[in-house]
Amino acid sequence: MYKLNGKEYPCCASLTMGFIGGKWKTVILFHLREKTLRYNELRKQMPSVTERTLSLQLKTLEEDGLIFRKVYTSKPPLKVEYSLTDFGKTLIPVVQSIADWGVYAVGEKGKVLV
């Protein structure tokens, strides 16, 4: 049994999925793995996500210490950028492995190989 931030997890894989599980968290981390992006840039990368869902997932990732949110207020319009924290960067190999497996699973002719 693993405990973190007042939550109990039955195994280490479950703990990891607590951070990156769900439909959009891994996608967000995947897009932030190489560069800092503004909110609208993330939206363009994920056209099927709703604004509410994206905002909530970004907030959760920030609260978990995986991404950093920087707000520029010096002049309108408001500018917000998102980037991976050092802790978040430790997930890059995991996220890349998930992406690589997805490419493998689709295969050359769009058929699931497994």
N, C-alpha and C positions, 0 to 999 in steps of 0.2 A: 504494500500500500504506500502510495506517495501522497504527501500533503504539500500544498503550495497556496499561499494567500487565502487560507481558511477553507480551501476545497480539497477533497480527497479524490484520488485517482487510483483505480485498481492496478494500473501498470504504467510504465514510462511512455508507451505509445499513446495511451489515453491522455496523459498529461500534455504531450506534444499536440495532439489533436484538439485539446482544449484551447490552445493558442491559435492554431491555423485551420481548425475544422470549419465546416460550412461551405457554402457555394462560392463566396466571394473573397474571403480573406487570402487564400493562396493566390488567387488571380491578382489581387492588389499587390501582394508581395512580389509576384513574378514581374509585374510591370515596373516596380520600384527597384528591382535588383541592379539595374545598370545606371540609373540616373534619378535625380529629383524631378518630380512632376507637379504641376499645378492641378487643382481640383478638376478643371475643365479638360485638361489633357487626359487625366484618368478616366473621366466620363466618356471621352471619345474612344479610348481603348476598350471600354466595356459598354457598348451601346445598349445592351439589354438590361443592365442594372438600373433600378430606380434611383432617383436622387436621395430619397429617404434611406434606402438600404445602403447605398454607398456611404452616406454621411455616418450612419450608425456603425458600419464596419470599420471605417477610418477611426472613429472615436474609440472603439473597442481596441483596435490595434495600437492606438496611441496610449490608452490606459494600461495595456499590457507591456508597454515599453518596447514595442517592435518598430514603430515608426515615430518620426518627429514631425510635428506640425509647426511651420513657421509662418507667422502672419506679418505682412508688411502693411503698415497703416500710415506711412509718411505722406502719401498722396492718393486720392481716389483714382480709380476704383480699388477696393480692397483686394489684396493679392495674398493667396494662401498657397504654400508649397509643402509637399510631403516628401520625406526621404526616410531611408532605413536608419535606425539607430545602430550602434555597434552590436547590440544584442540581436537586433533584427537581421543584421548581415550574417550572423551565424546560421541562419536558416536558408541562405542562398543555395548551398549544396542540396538541401532537402527539397526545396521548391524546384530546382533544376532537375533533380531526379524524378520528381512527379511529372514534370513537363515532358521529359525524355520518355518516360514510360507511356504517357499518352500518345506520343508520336509512334512508338513501337506498337501499341495496341491497335491503332488504326491501320497500320500496315500500308503497303504500296497501293492497294486497290480499294482502300476505304472499308475493308472488312476487318472485323475484330479477329486477331490472331489467336487469342487465348480462348 
